[in-house]
Amino acid sequence: MKKVLLLLLCTCFLTGCSDNLSQSLMIISLGVDVSESGYTLSIKAPNYGATGKSSDQQGSQSQSEENYLTLSVTGVTWEHAMSLLHAATPRTLRFGQLREVILSLEAAQSAQLYDILTQVDILQNVRTHARVIVCQGTAQDFLKNQKSAIGKRLSTYLDVTLDSLREKGYIPTATLSSLLRDLGSAWRDPLIACAAFARENTPGADEGVTDRPVDQLAGTLPVEGSAMGEYIGALAVGSDGQTTLLTGYQVQLYHLITGKINSMPLGVEGQYFDVLPRGKSKMRLQSENGQEALWLHLPVTVEYSAFREAPSVDIAGHLQREITQLIHTLQAASCDALGYGGLAARQHLTLFSFVQSDWETRYRHAPVHVSVSVTLRQQGRT
């Protein structure tokens, strides 16, 4: 009898949640565009009263609404745009279920990137481990076209898709909190995942070479029969707002160096292998001709087919050249994504002393030395 009374008492307390939910709009995606007109904020949220179909007034054909609505407002300032967004919605905006923050490439490359993310971070009850994504075109158009290609719930689709692509190494994991941390750091710079829809709804051009099929940017994969957004590659953000785009292949190399990928497919002279990290890479700074040089040693295991003989191609030399080129690309954008600045900072007694040492200039012009040790192994053997 006591248990029954306890259960009835609990149900009394639980009934209040449904009223609060009926007055809330749970934001799944937030998009930010920056232009001469100011800020355009776009949101995507569940539309519980949707019939499942709606006609796109800006398009030539109707499309499935999938029980989600998209709303955009433009304001002169961030505060103005946010006030308009609150006024335009019939419910209270809730950001506790936020899965992604979509930034247009223009917004991400602007000097306002840190300020934009700070404004998002102080939204009430915001989900700080929401992913930050940079899109080609406008964030407004990206959210309009975005839908759950597999399953009905957009939030679940985003969680599974972004986690899967991250495990494969095609995109970095830049959350709202980690990105603010790295942007405010003096010794490490971030990579932000990129996304796009195929150009003009047609299959993208295969801009990669045969041995590097994912050496491409988002929106250019030669894929047909799908309207899904392509998440691949990254925007490397350096000091003083300098940026450069990295392909999916370059991001995979980055994850191989940092040990955040289980295996990476690699093509060398028409032969294909699986490359696995073998222990942690070793990084160091070393004086060379009066300046600091960046040294990197990467131990890997290379698996080849059990039906072939051990490969005779120079896999170590190939990886050394590719990784060296990646570091040069990062240096050109003053993006210390691998964290050599952390090694440089340890050479100073205070953080102030390190900041005054002009590490950015020294990093940009530092010579690069990469060595890779390869252990060959047939697939299926330990």
Phi and psi in degrees as a GROMACS rama.xvg file:
@    title "Ramachandran Plot"
@    xaxis  label "Phi"
@    yaxis  label "Psi"
@TYPE xy
-64.6099  -36.7605  LYS-2
-65.4971  -39.284  LYS-3
-63.8149  -43.448  VAL-4
-64.0779  -37.6329  LEU-5
-65.0031  -41.2086  LEU-6
-64.9758  -41.5283  LEU-7
-63.1823  -37.666  LEU-8
-66.1424  -39.3703  LEU-9
-64.4177  -40.1334  CYS-10
-64.271  -29.168  THR-11
-64.881  -38.7162  CYS-12
-75.1989  -30.8079  PHE-13
-74.348  -23.5261  LEU-14
-66.9086  -23.3442  THR-15
-68.5573  -23.5057  GLY-16
-67.2456  -37.5667  CYS-17
-65.2146  -36.1806  SER-18
-65.2189  -41.4231  ASP-19
-65.2706  -40.1707  ASN-20
-65.1111  -38.1601  LEU-21
-66.8493  -17.5906  SER-22
-102.056  5.53217  GLN-23
-113.957  152.48  SER-24
-117.361  109.237  LEU-25
-85.2689  107.243  MET-26
-77.0243  126.697  ILE-27
-96.4233  -41.851  ILE-28
-132.525  140.776  SER-29
-125.197  125.044  LEU-30
-111.257  144.593  GLY-31
-131.756  123.888  VAL-32
-119.675  145.108  ASP-33
-122.418  129.575  VAL-34
-146.009  -176.622  SER-35
-64.4649  -23.3951  GLU-36
-78.7568  -13.9708  SER-37
124.748  -136.87  GLY-38
-109.669  132.495  TYR-39
-109.166  117.355  THR-40
-105.028  131.648  LEU-41
-125.415  141.555  SER-42
-129.539  152.306  ILE-43
-129.434  127.964  LYS-44
-146.864  156.197  ALA-45
-60.9043  135.619  PRO-46
-111.558  90.3194  ASN-47
-64.2834  -19.7763  TYR-48
-98.0603  9.73165  GLY-49
-69.3368  148.618  ALA-50
-87.8026  -11.6758  THR-51
105.75  -17.585  GLY-52
-136.032  143.752  LYS-53
-154.83  152.998  SER-54
-93.1633  136.964  SER-55
-83.5934  111.78  ASP-56
-68.5222  -23.4041  GLN-57
-94.7994  -4.15435  GLN-58
-113.401  177.553  GLY-59
-98.4918  -5.79791  SER-60
-142.14  154.569  GLN-61
-75.7762  155.373  SER-62
-140.118  158.858  GLN-63
-70.7988  131.037  SER-64
-84.2414  -24.4313  GLU-65
52.3521  34.4287  GLU-66
61.9497  27.3882  ASN-67
-128.624  144.41  TYR-68
-117.813  150.518  LEU-69
-122.881  133.794  THR-70
-137.121  137.728  LEU-71
-132.261  142.937  SER-72
-136.682  155.448  VAL-73
-125.852  128.728  THR-74
-129.382  158.287  GLY-75
-66.345  -40.8092  VAL-76
-121.753  171.878  THR-77
-61.2372  -45.1944  TRP-78
-62.0014  -39.6234  GLU-79
-63.7261  -46.1394  HIS-80
-64.2921  -40.2889  ALA-81
-67.9389  -37.0663  MET-82
-64.3711  -40.2735  SER-83
-65.1387  -37.8837  LEU-84
-64.2751  -43.2313  LEU-85
-63.953  -38.2962  HIS-86
-71.7901  -27.5287  ALA-87
-84.7694  -10.8061  ALA-88
-104.881  139.163  THR-89
-78.1091  -5.40129  PRO-90
-127.698  170.985  ARG-91
-77.2214  130.007  THR-92
-73.3966  129.908  LEU-93
-122.964  130.206  ARG-94
-112.606  15.6776  PHE-95
-71.4292  -17.78  GLY-96
-107.656  15.2963  GLN-97
-60.7762  125.127  LEU-98
-101.003  -32.6578  ARG-99
-150.539  146.892  GLU-100
-112.815  113.136  VAL-101
-95.8972  122.295  ILE-102
-113.422  134.99  LEU-103
-66.3153  155.149  SER-104
-58.0664  -37.5693  LEU-105
-63.5436  -41.2467  GLU-106
-67.4513  -39.5633  ALA-107
-69.3638  -29.3442  ALA-108
-89.1466  -2.51262  GLN-109
-82.9539  164.656  SER-110
-72.0007  -4.33142  ALA-111
-95.0899  5.87697  GLN-112
-55.9502  -50.6232  LEU-113
-63.3249  -41.267  TYR-114
-64.6385  -39.3638  ASP-115
-62.0114  -48.1523  ILE-116
-66.9448  -32.5353  LEU-117
-65.198  -40.361  THR-118
-64.7169  -38.2259  GLN-119
-67.1874  -39.6247  VAL-120
-64.7204  -27.3591  ASP-121
-93.6786  4.36316  ILE-122
-61.9  145.046  LEU-123
-62.2414  126.193  GLN-124
56.4936  32.0154  ASN-125
-67.9101  146.484  VAL-126
-82.1234  100.766  ARG-127
-72.5801  -15.4262  THR-128
-97.4029  23.9633  HIS-129
-65.7383  143.704  ALA-130
-75.188  144.835  ARG-131
-104.186  126.863  VAL-132
-126.536  137.645  ILE-133
-102.676  129.043  VAL-134
-116.028  149.33  CYS-135
-73.7894  145.824  GLN-136
78.0331  -150.036  GLY-137
-101.716  149.209  THR-138
-65.1131  -30.795  ALA-139
-61.7834  -47.7205  GLN-140
-67.703  -36.1344  ASP-141
-62.138  -44.8676  PHE-142
-67.8337  -34.0782  LEU-143
-61.4583  -40.4574  LYS-144
-86.1373  -16.359  ASN-145
-72.6353  136.8  GLN-146
-154.044  165.836  LYS-147
-79.137  103.793  SER-148
-73.4847  -26.3571  ALA-149
-129.644  119.139  ILE-150
87.8443  177.536  GLY-151
-101.493  -28.5352  LYS-152
-91.7041  121.144  ARG-153
-65.0101  -38.5884  LEU-154
-61.9974  -43.8845  SER-155
-66.3988  -41.2303  THR-156
-59.8488  -43.8929  TYR-157
-65.8232  -42.8535  LEU-158
-59.2668  -49.9481  ASP-159
-67.9291  -43.6662  VAL-160
-64.849  -49.5231  THR-161
-67.5282  -37.071  LEU-162
-66.3013  -41.2582  ASP-163
-65.0268  -45.6708  SER-164
-67.121  -33.7715  LEU-165
-67.2002  -41.9008  ARG-166
-63.1832  -32.4498  GLU-167
-79.1752  -12.3775  LYS-168
90.2  5.89475  GLY-169
-75.3398  -26.1687  TYR-170
-135.116  151.492  ILE-171
-83.2423  165.962  PRO-172
-101.592  101.317  THR-173
-116.159  104.206  ALA-174
-91.23  169.168  THR-175
-57.977  -45.5736  LEU-176
-70.7964  -44.1952  SER-177
-67.9401  -33.8237  SER-178
-69.0327  -41.5483  LEU-179
-63.4876  -37.7746  LEU-180
-62.2553  -47.5616  ARG-181
-72.6518  -34.7599  ASP-182
-66.9853  -29.1981  LEU-183
-90.3622  1.89912  GLY-184
-90.689  148.848  SER-185
-95.5339  -4.11205  ALA-186
-130.243  10.2265  TRP-187
-156.227  140.281  ARG-188
-117.924  152.352  ASP-189
-95.6896  162.767  PRO-190
-115.608  136.829  LEU-191
-117.815  131.285  ILE-192
-61.601  146.679  ALA-193
-112.449  153.376  CYS-194
-148.997  156.348  ALA-195
-169.296  160.466  ALA-196
-95.4841  152.592  PHE-197
-54.3878  138.814  ALA-198
-57.8508  125.466  ARG-199
53.2696  31.6259  GLU-200
57.3647  27.0535  ASN-201
-119.82  157.733  THR-202
-56.659  136.839  PRO-203
-70.7346  159.639  GLY-204
-77.8513  139.265  ALA-205
-78.4484  93.9011  ASP-206
-88.272  -8.92386  GLU-207
-85.4357  171.516  GLY-208
-95.3604  169.636  VAL-209
-59.5611  -41.664  THR-210
-75.2619  -13.6754  ASP-211
-132.421  71.623  ARG-212
-64.8137  -20.9139  PRO-213
-105.892  20.1347  VAL-214
-81.9662  59.1805  ASP-215
-141.701  169.182  GLN-216
-98.7412  163.124  LEU-217
-59.7489  139.171  ALA-218
93.4582  -3.20608  GLY-219
-117.884  5.78998  THR-220
-68.3626  137.918  LEU-221
-78.3059  70.2083  PRO-222
-117.33  134.897  VAL-223
-117.638  158.407  GLU-224
78.7697  22.2753  GLY-225
-148.476  139.898  SER-226
-105.718  15.745  ALA-227
-71.6225  145.48  MET-228
-67.8644  143.366  GLY-229
-96.4047  120.578  GLU-230
-105.253  107.194  TYR-231
-162.171  141.992  ILE-232
85.1374  -175.388  GLY-233
-155.72  158.559  ALA-234
-102.509  118.363  LEU-235
-89.0121  123.435  ALA-236
-107.379  117.46  VAL-237
-102.97  -172.565  GLY-238
-69.7191  155.935  SER-239
58.5844  26.544  ASP-240
76.6509  9.52599  GLY-241
-74.2078  142.815  GLN-242
-141.531  161.681  THR-243
-154.102  150.43  THR-244
-92.5148  136.764  LEU-245
-112.104  141.807  LEU-246
-79.1707  170.407  THR-247
-59.8205  -37.1086  GLY-248
-65.0289  -42.3521  TYR-249
-65.3096  -36.9716  GLN-250
-67.5435  -36.432  VAL-251
-62.1446  -41.6029  GLN-252
-60.738  -42.0936  LEU-253
-59.0144  -44.649  TYR-254
-69.8983  -30.725  HIS-255
-65.2891  -42.0281  LEU-256
-64.958  -43.6294  ILE-257
-83.0483  -3.5608  THR-258
73.2637  23.3273  GLY-259
-104.923  26.4999  LYS-260
-142.35  139.799  ILE-261
-75.9892  -38.7246  ASN-262
-158.103  156.412  SER-263
-136.513  125.051  MET-264
-70.8375  137.62  PRO-265
-136.135  131.693  LEU-266
-108.441  128.186  GLY-267
-135.655  114.76  VAL-268
53.4028  44.2474  GLU-269
81.1801  -1.15732  GLY-270
-107.787  147.975  GLN-271
-121.827  138.323  TYR-272
-137.005  165.78  PHE-273
-107.829  126.12  ASP-274
-106.24  126.347  VAL-275
-119.465  136.093  LEU-276
-61.419  139.119  PRO-277
-123.647  84.7051  ARG-278
85.575  178.857  GLY-279
-83.8224  145.557  LYS-280
-70.3738  151.067  SER-281
-112.379  122.797  LYS-282
-115.539  144.766  MET-283
-156.463  159.722  ARG-284
-106.595  136.585  LEU-285
-141.271  136.307  GLN-286
-68.7442  135.023  SER-287
-148.059  112.161  GLU-288
54.7778  42.5194  ASN-289
82.3848  4.37597  GLY-290
-138.478  161.882  GLN-291
-79.6191  139.049  GLU-292
-114.303  146.512  ALA-293
-93.8027  119.418  LEU-294
-111.582  140.819  TRP-295
-144.233  128.765  LEU-296
-120.423  128.073  HIS-297
-124.587  114.744  LEU-298
-91.1502  130.065  PRO-299
-135.634  158.164  VAL-300
-109.284  129.95  THR-301
-112.012  117.552  VAL-302
-95.3429  135.495  GLU-303
-124.687  165.805  TYR-304
-59.7619  139.971  SER-305
-68.4911  -13.2303  ALA-306
-99.4453  10.5225  PHE-307
-127.302  161.24  ARG-308
-78.0376  165.508  GLU-309
-57.7695  133.673  ALA-310
-66.4872  146.549  PRO-311
-102.722  -3.65446  SER-312
-72.582  154.995  VAL-313
-84.8386  83.0479  ASP-314
-68.8091  -40.1139  ILE-315
-61.6848  -45.7027  ALA-316
-63.6073  -38.0905  GLY-317
-62.6998  -48.0961  HIS-318
-64.2137  -38.0313  LEU-319
-60.5745  -42.8844  GLN-320
-67.6327  -42.8261  ARG-321
-65.8286  -42.7202  GLU-322
-68.6112  -39.1824  ILE-323
-60.5971  -42.4257  THR-324
-63.5476  -39.2265  GLN-325
-61.7763  -45.1409  LEU-326
-65.4329  -38.5152  ILE-327
-62.1027  -39.0919  HIS-328
-62.5313  -42.9765  THR-329
-66.4559  -39.4141  LEU-330
-62.342  -40.1265  GLN-331
-60.9503  -28.2011  ALA-332
-98.4732  9.60434  ALA-333
55.2789  33.6792  SER-334
-104.061  108.092  CYS-335
-94.1029  67.0244  ASP-336
-71.3339  -24.5325  ALA-337
-82.1135  -16.6476  LEU-338
90.5199  30.2853  GLY-339
-62.949  -26.4943  TYR-340
-61.2023  -29.9872  GLY-341
-63.4542  -37.1659  GLY-342
-68.8016  -39.3848  LEU-343
-66.8078  -36.8275  ALA-344
-65.3955  -29.9169  ALA-345
-69.1083  -15.3288  ARG-346
-83.1227  -1.85545  GLN-347
-115.943  147.295  HIS-348
-72.8832  -32.7428  LEU-349
-130.938  157.377  THR-350
-65.0926  -36.4977  LEU-351
-60.2833  -42.2662  PHE-352
-62.4484  -39.7228  SER-353
-65.8813  -44.4049  PHE-354
-60.3076  -36.2373  VAL-355
-78.8956  -4.44093  GLN-356
-84.7214  -0.846015  SER-357
57.6165  50.2019  ASP-358
-62.1607  -34.9872  TRP-359
-57.2422  -44.0535  GLU-360
-67.5663  -43.6072  THR-361
-64.1859  -38.4792  ARG-362
-65.8073  -43.2029  TYR-363
-61.3068  -32.883  ARG-364
-106.886  8.92274  HIS-365
-73.6658  137.43  ALA-366
-63.7078  153.472  PRO-367
-121.021  131.004  VAL-368
-128.739  119.622  HIS-369
-121.894  132.652  VAL-370
-128.267  141.559  SER-371
-128.632  126.131  VAL-372
-103.619  128.273  SER-373
-113.084  129.977  VAL-374
-111.319  119.146  THR-375
-83.6486  143.111  LEU-376
-152.046  134.559  ARG-377
-72.4009  142.821  GLN-378
-61.2588  137.737  GLN-379
91.1812  -4.75514  GLY-380
-112.01  155.003  ARG-381
